[in-house]
């Protein structure tokens, strides 16, 4: 049987910590915690012993969740800011993606990744040499906004399935910058996009992306429409 132990240094007196921990009725009946005075504030020690053996993956998940909870308690009593944890809903995840698309594309702000994309995000975008993680999404956004500085995306629909939010969109733009070695043509272009985002704890942690890139190449005259030559 495994035991999970967390020790959290809190910059607030023990009374404030105890008040934060005992507002949920019955909380003290199923977990044990001690709060001790320390020179810089308080030390909160939390121990939970499980009634049955769990697999390593489950222990890891619970360990992360309790660490998240206790860090939230620390932030609440130190700053007075915080709120009870509520499991994210499909609407919450959709709202993250809606905001990301609006900032990343319509406002040409690739640096929004610092706020909405996990640093270790897994990126599945068919662009040779694109790095993984948050920086890969930043690079992709800068390439897009550089080639199409006035891009506007109209979101056609969203589908939410658990942690996954699927978005289909129609994009309109002017080819106003270099695109993979192709000089700007000034041509208006349109294309369709289909993206899927995994959203966990308010951050995008995985992205799949498909877009009508061939259609864009035809519209700017870089390639001929198949069957026209």
Secondary structure, 3 states (H helix, E strand, C coil): CCEEEEEEEECCCHHHHHHHHCCCCCHHHCCEEEEEEECCEEEEEEEEECCCCCCHHHHHHHHHHHHHHHHHHHHHHHHCCCCCCCCCCHHHHHHHHHHHHHHHHHCCCHHHHHHHEEEEEEEEECCCCCCCHHHHHHHHHHHHHHHCCCCEEEEEEEEEECCEEEEEEEEEEECCCCECCECCCCCEEEEEEEEEEEEECCEEEEEEEEECHHHHHHHCCCCCCCCCC
